[in-house]
Amino acid sequence: MHRLNKLAMNIALLIIILGGINMMYATKIYDFEMTAIDGKIVKLSDYKGKVVMIVNTASKCGFTKQYKDLQELYSKYEKDGFVILGFPANNFMNQEPGTNDDIQQFCQINFGVSFPMFEKISVKGNDIHPLYQYLTSKTTNPAHGGNISWNFSKFVISRDGVVIDRFSPATNPMSKKVIKSVEKALNQ
């Protein structure tokens, strides 16, 4: 039993170290591989040349209704090279307790979500995912870094993989300032 615990701890440590190395060398979001909500590995480099919005989501949050607006934004600009990547997270008051299957079903049934969704990750704390370490670090993202304050924080990424804007959870995805940011990025 002791041997199993030690092995599990060593594996966990290796994953943490590799994640840290991944973030250390990351210079753009394209340097990350993520797991889609259906379990498939997705290279974020597959989104090169697109304007990307990365959003941490939750299904039991006061902002959950933003899924509708995110879908509307995605539908409006998808043909122009815009994509939204949703990352469910359970970091705030247990507002995303479901499994990946539960989350996917909830999003499709209630909001018709068709933009890519990824497996549940952590967006803050000791177990923060390397992608969110990168997005929130003042070293790798000096202009838009800082801790995630709540569900539905939004990062806008340029066609060349650089974070160019960030919006608070309270900012509606269909607000004038978000649309202006997305359109500006699409026109560059």
C-alpha positions as CSV (number, residue, x, y, z in Angstrom):
1,M,0.0,0.0,0.0
2,H,2.8,2.4,1.0
3,R,4.5,1.6,-2.4
4,L,1.3,2.5,-4.3
5,N,1.0,5.8,-2.5
6,K,4.6,6.7,-3.2
7,L,4.2,5.7,-6.9
8,A,1.0,7.9,-7.1
9,M,2.8,10.8,-5.5
10,N,5.8,10.4,-7.9
11,I,3.4,10.4,-10.9
12,A,1.6,13.4,-9.6
13,L,4.9,15.3,-9.1
14,L,6.0,14.4,-12.6
15,I,2.7,15.7,-14.1
16,I,3.1,19.0,-12.1
17,I,6.8,19.3,-13.2
18,L,5.9,18.6,-16.9
19,G,3.0,21.1,-16.7
20,G,5.4,23.7,-15.3
21,I,7.9,23.0,-18.0
22,N,5.1,23.3,-20.6
23,M,4.2,26.7,-19.2
24,M,7.9,27.8,-18.8
25,Y,8.5,27.4,-22.5
26,A,5.1,28.6,-23.7
27,T,5.2,31.8,-25.6
28,K,1.8,31.6,-27.2
29,I,-1.4,29.7,-26.6
30,Y,-0.3,27.5,-29.6
31,D,2.2,25.8,-27.3
32,F,-0.5,23.9,-25.4
33,E,-2.3,20.7,-26.0
34,M,-5.7,20.4,-24.2
35,T,-8.2,17.6,-23.8
36,A,-11.6,18.3,-25.4
37,I,-14.7,17.6,-23.4
38,D,-15.1,14.3,-25.4
39,G,-11.6,13.2,-24.4
40,K,-9.8,13.9,-27.6
41,I,-6.4,15.7,-27.5
42,V,-6.5,19.1,-29.2
43,K,-3.5,21.1,-30.1
44,L,-4.2,24.8,-29.7
45,S,-1.9,25.3,-32.6
46,D,-4.9,24.0,-34.7
47,Y,-6.4,27.5,-34.1
48,K,-3.5,29.4,-35.6
49,G,-4.8,32.2,-37.8
50,K,-8.1,32.5,-35.9
51,V,-9.1,35.0,-33.3
52,V,-9.7,33.0,-30.2
53,M,-11.7,33.8,-27.0
54,I,-10.9,31.6,-24.0
55,V,-13.5,31.5,-21.3
56,N,-13.7,29.6,-18.0
57,T,-17.3,28.4,-17.6
58,A,-19.7,26.9,-15.0
59,S,-23.2,25.6,-15.2
60,K,-24.5,26.7,-11.8
61,C,-23.3,30.3,-11.8
62,G,-25.2,33.6,-12.0
63,F,-23.3,34.2,-15.3
64,T,-24.2,30.8,-16.8
65,K,-26.8,32.6,-19.0
66,Q,-23.7,34.0,-20.8
67,Y,-23.5,30.6,-22.7
68,K,-26.4,32.0,-24.8
69,D,-24.4,35.2,-25.6
70,L,-21.2,33.3,-26.2
71,Q,-23.0,31.1,-28.7
72,E,-24.5,34.1,-30.4
73,L,-21.1,35.8,-30.6
74,Y,-19.5,32.6,-32.0
75,S,-22.3,32.1,-34.6
76,K,-22.0,35.7,-35.7
77,Y,-18.2,35.7,-36.3
78,E,-17.3,32.0,-36.9
79,K,-17.3,32.4,-40.6
80,D,-14.8,35.3,-40.3
81,G,-12.3,33.1,-38.4
82,F,-13.4,33.5,-34.8
83,V,-13.6,30.7,-32.3
84,I,-14.6,30.4,-28.6
85,L,-12.9,27.8,-26.4
86,G,-14.9,27.0,-23.2
87,F,-13.0,25.6,-20.2
88,P,-15.4,24.4,-17.4
89,A,-13.9,25.0,-13.9
90,N,-15.1,24.2,-10.5
91,N,-13.0,26.8,-8.6
92,F,-15.8,29.1,-7.4
93,M,-18.3,27.8,-4.9
94,N,-18.7,24.4,-6.5
95,Q,-20.5,25.9,-9.4
96,E,-19.3,23.2,-11.9
97,P,-19.8,20.0,-10.0
98,G,-20.8,17.8,-13.0
99,T,-18.8,15.4,-15.1
100,N,-17.6,16.3,-18.6
101,D,-20.5,14.4,-20.0
102,D,-22.9,16.3,-17.7
103,I,-21.4,19.6,-18.8
104,Q,-21.5,18.9,-22.5
105,Q,-25.1,17.7,-22.3
106,F,-26.1,20.8,-20.2
107,C,-24.5,23.2,-22.7
108,Q,-26.1,21.6,-25.8
109,I,-29.6,21.1,-24.3
110,N,-29.9,24.5,-22.6
111,F,-27.9,26.8,-24.9
112,G,-27.2,25.0,-28.1
113,V,-23.5,25.4,-27.6
114,S,-21.6,24.4,-30.7
115,F,-18.2,26.1,-30.0
116,P,-15.4,23.8,-28.7
117,M,-15.7,22.8,-25.1
118,F,-12.8,21.2,-23.1
119,E,-12.6,19.0,-20.1
120,K,-13.0,20.5,-16.7
121,I,-9.8,22.1,-15.4
122,S,-8.6,24.4,-12.6
123,V,-8.1,28.1,-13.4
124,K,-6.6,29.1,-10.1
125,G,-4.9,27.8,-6.9
126,N,-2.2,25.2,-6.4
127,D,-3.7,22.9,-9.1
128,I,-4.1,25.7,-11.8
129,H,-3.8,24.3,-15.3
130,P,-0.7,25.4,-17.2
131,L,-2.8,27.1,-19.8
132,Y,-4.3,29.3,-17.1
133,Q,-0.9,29.8,-15.5
134,Y,0.2,31.2,-18.8
135,L,-2.9,33.4,-19.3
136,T,-2.8,34.8,-15.7
137,S,0.9,35.2,-15.3
138,K,2.2,38.8,-15.3
139,T,5.5,37.4,-16.7
140,T,3.9,35.7,-19.8
141,N,1.0,38.1,-20.1
142,P,2.0,41.4,-18.6
143,A,-0.8,43.5,-20.1
144,H,-3.7,41.1,-19.2
145,G,-2.4,38.8,-16.5
146,G,-3.8,38.5,-13.0
147,N,-5.9,36.0,-11.1
148,I,-9.2,34.8,-12.4
149,S,-11.8,36.4,-10.2
150,W,-14.8,34.3,-11.1
151,N,-16.5,32.1,-13.8
152,F,-16.8,33.6,-17.3
153,S,-13.5,35.6,-17.4
154,K,-12.7,36.1,-21.1
155,F,-9.4,36.4,-22.9
156,V,-9.2,37.5,-26.5
157,I,-6.3,36.1,-28.5
158,S,-5.0,37.5,-31.8
159,R,-4.6,35.5,-35.0
160,D,-0.9,35.1,-34.1
161,G,-1.6,33.7,-30.6
162,V,-1.0,36.8,-28.4
163,V,-3.4,37.8,-25.6
164,I,-4.8,41.2,-26.7
165,D,-7.7,41.7,-24.4
166,R,-9.4,40.5,-21.3
167,F,-12.9,41.0,-20.0
168,S,-14.4,40.5,-16.5
169,P,-17.0,37.9,-15.8
170,A,-19.7,40.6,-15.6
171,T,-18.9,41.8,-19.1
172,N,-21.5,40.4,-21.4
173,P,-20.0,38.6,-24.5
174,M,-22.4,40.6,-26.8
175,S,-21.4,44.0,-25.2
176,K,-20.1,46.7,-27.5
177,K,-16.6,46.6,-26.1
178,V,-16.3,42.8,-26.6
179,I,-17.7,43.0,-30.1
180,K,-15.3,46.0,-30.8
181,S,-12.3,43.9,-29.6
182,V,-13.3,40.8,-31.6
183,E,-13.9,42.8,-34.8
184,K,-10.7,44.7,-34.4
185,A,-8.8,41.5,-34.1
186,L,-10.6,39.9,-37.0
187,N,-9.6,42.9,-39.2
188,Q,-5.9,42.7,-38.5
